[in-house]
Amino acid sequence: MLTYKMTIAGLERELPICRVTDELYIGAFVIFGDAPLTVACAKELLKIAPAYDYLITAEAKGIPLAHEMARQRGDDCYFVARKHPKLYMTSVFDVAVRSITTDAEQHLYLDGVDAEKMKGKRILLVDDVISTGESIKAVEALVREAGGEIVGKLCILAEGEAQNRPDIRYLEKLPVFHADGTVIA
């Protein structure tokens, strides 16, 4: 398997290169189960984070990052835009999303109780990787519908064209690849 070696928050990692289409391959960045990387990335992102009241992320890969950022900062809670409504959620609302790593349209859901907490508050959006920006755009729509004020968008890696977006801040650039593992310029 082809891999791409990079340093992220001071730690070296090998990312497997995975097929999205015949012409597009991505470096698979998986933060799940990598506690040292999660801790290091959270620490570095907090250094560049604007002042905020609450964090929010999309389920699922952003959850360990948001949790660790909240833990390090001493936040009492953070929010998760869920892929499916849960029985305990009330006054749920949703937005549609289609990300680069998903074959079909999905929805992200926000609990009405969480929406009430974020109303009028400064909300920081965080994720592991921003590529097409569709997931973060969906979370942004949920926050706006809840009445929160978005103060920033942070991610560990900006992939491909996301590296040129002026509205996000990130730790490292992640290129996209050809089938042979060479970087697409």
N, C-alpha and C positions, 0 to 999 in steps of 0.2 A: 504494500500500500504506500502511495506517495504521501509525504508529510511536508509541512511547512514549519520550520523552526523560528520561534520569535521569543523576545523577552517582553514580559507583561508585568508591570509593577515590580520590576527587579527580579522576577522569576522566569527561568527559561522553560518553555513548553514546546512540544511537537504537536501540531494540529493535523489530524488526518485530512487529506484533500478528498472531498466528496462531490459526486456529480449532482448537479441541479438540472441541467439540460446537456445535450451533446456539445454545446459550445461554451457552457459555463459550469465551472467547478468552484467550490468554496472551501475555505479552511474551517473545519468543524470545531468551534470553540464551545466546550462544555464545562461549565463551572461546577455542575453537580458533583459532589463528592471530593472536590479539591479544596479542602479547608484552608491550607496555606495561601492558595491563590485568591480565594474569596476574601480572606482577611486583608491581604496586601492590597487588592484592588479597592476594597471599601475604604481603606485608609487613604489611598491616593486620590480617590474621587472626592472624599470629604474635604481634601485640601483645595479643590477647585470648585466646590459647591457654593452657590449663592445662599444667602440667608433664606431659610424656609421653615414652615411649620410642620409639614408632613411630607413623607415620601410616598410615591405610588409606583408600582411596576405591573407589567402584564404577567399572568401565569404562563409559563412555569419557570423558565431558566433565570429570570430576574429575581425570583423570590429569595434565594440565598444571599444575593448581593444586597437587596433592600433590607433584609433582616440584619445582616452584619453591619451595614451602614447605620441603621437605627440603633443597634446595640452599642457600637463604638461611640456614637454621639449621645447616647442616653435618652433616646426618644422612647416614649411610652407605647407608641403604635406606628404602624405604617399600613398602607392599603395595597390590595391586590385586585386588579381587574381580572375576574375569573373567566375561564373558557366555558363554563356551564353554571347556571344558577344553582344554588344549594338550598336545601329545605329551610335553613335558618335565615336566609336572606329575605328582606321585605322591601316592597316598593322598588323592585329591581328594574333597571333600564339597561339598554345595550346598544352597541354599535357594531357594524360589520367590519371585518378585517381579512385581508389576504396577504400573508407574508411570503417571502422567498422560499422558506423551508416547509411550506404547507401547500398541499395540492388543491385544496378547496377553500371556499369562503368559510370563515369562522365568525363567531361573535364574541365580544368581550362584554362581561356583565359587571355592573357595580351595584352593591348593596345600598339601599336607601339610607340605612343607618350611617354608613361610611360617607355617603354624599352629604348628609347633614353636618357631619364633623368637618368636612372640607369646605363648606360654604363660607366664602369670604376669607379663606386662609391661603397662605402662600404654599403652593404645591410644587415639589420637585419630582420630575419624571426620571426614572432610572431604568436601565436595561443592560443586559450583557453585551449585545451587539446591535447596532443599528445598520441596516443595509438599505433596503428600499424605503424604510421609514414608515411603512404601513402600520405596524404594531404600535409604534409610539404615537402616530397620528390618531389611532383609535382611542388610545388612553387619553390623549389630549382632548378629544371630543367628549369623553366621559367626564373629565374634570371640569370642562367648560359647562356642560349640562348640569353638573352638581353645583356650579357657582364658585368653583375654586379659581384662584389666580395662579397661572403657571409662571413660575419664576426661573425655570431652567429645565434643560434636558441633558442628562449625562449618560454615558455608556462607557464600557470598558474598551470596546473596539468599534471603530467606524470602518465599515466594509465598503469597498468600491466607491461609488459616487457619493456616499454619505460623508466621505472625508472632506468634501467641498462644501458641505452645508454650514452656513454661518449660525444656525440656530441650535447646534448641538456642541457639546464639549466632550472630549474622549481622552483616553490614556494612550492608545496606540492605533495605528492604521493597519487594517487587514486587507491585503489585496485580494482580487478574485483571479481565477486561474483558467488556463487552457487544460484540455484533457491530459496533456503530457506533464502537467505540474508547473509549467512556466507561467509567470505573471502576465496577466492581460494589462497592457499599457493604457 
